[in-house]
Amino acid sequence: MDLAVFERYQHYLQSEKRYSPLTLSAYQQDLGDFIQWLEQLKPAPEVTQVKAFHIRDWISALRRRGLGSRSLRRKLSSLRRFYQFLLRENLVHANPCVDVPVPKTPPHLPEILNTDQLDYLLAADPEGALEVRDCAMMELFYSSGVRLAELVNLNVNSLDLSQGMMRVYGKGGKERDLPIGRQAVEALRAWLSLRRDLCDADEPALFVSQQRRRISMRNVQARLIYWQEKRGLAQHLHPHKLRHSCASHLLESSSDLRAVQELLGHVNIGTTQIYTHLDFQRLAAVYDQAHPRAHKKP
């Protein structure tokens, strides 16, 4: 194929798609690997003559070399985008990647804190307004399973503490009402009694920083690291770990997958089902330790 076609493709990714230099380099590397593999075939097909079976054979060869599913998915995605460009340029009649199955990625099980670890973390005795604010944020993460962006975007009028409810705006601007547990309500009341001294009266944000404006996501993450170190936790503490812990503990106690889906704001229940794997892991561990026939006798 004319070298100018590859140059036009790079220009398309850079100018029209506005991909970063790192992404451009990855796409170029993946395409170069595929073309190099094609040249080793006998007879070697032109790039425009490639069929689905060529791509399946390439993916199989990469798998035999030890590439994982995530890397294979990225390479197939790079190739699919390239052939979509050739289709747009009328250099091919069809995208051969369409009929190639995407390698499945094993589910990534989220890490959680157990109830003892959470009780220890949330039993902290806050010193000063900022620590009171932090405790209210951590209680809210664990109580309601909110996302980091949802928590940061909360306003004072998002809360109805008398009813133990709050309204959040999730992905795609979709709103949902979430319950707030009793201890989270108490932590929020403690924070609201001090908040007025840290911001102007017309500031709508529920959680504010020392700069007297809405706290940033980066600041929340940094504060959780602060509490991880202050409480001497071995596990890395971040907002999603508290969210995951909330979901897993609720599912463990209730087994109500639909309710947990609604709480977390998942569009697809398959996303929520990842927590059933966590629960099974816990069950399997208990079984291995307790059941008299779990292990074979020597």
Secondary structure, DSSP 8 states (H G I E B T S, - for coil): --HHHHHHHHHIIIIIS---HHHHHHHHHHHHHHHHHHHTSSS---GGG--HHHHHHHHHHHHHTT--HHHHHHHHHHHHHHHHHHHHTTS-SS-TTTTS--------------HHHHHHHHT----SHHHHHHHHHHHHHHHH---HHHHHT-BGGGEETTTTEEEEE-GGG-EEEEE--HHHHHHHHHHHHHHTTTS-TT--BSSB-TTSSB--HHHHHHHHHHHHHHTT-SS---HHHHHHHHHHHHHHHH--HHHHHHHHT-SSHHHHTHHHHHHHHHHHHHHHHH-TTSS---
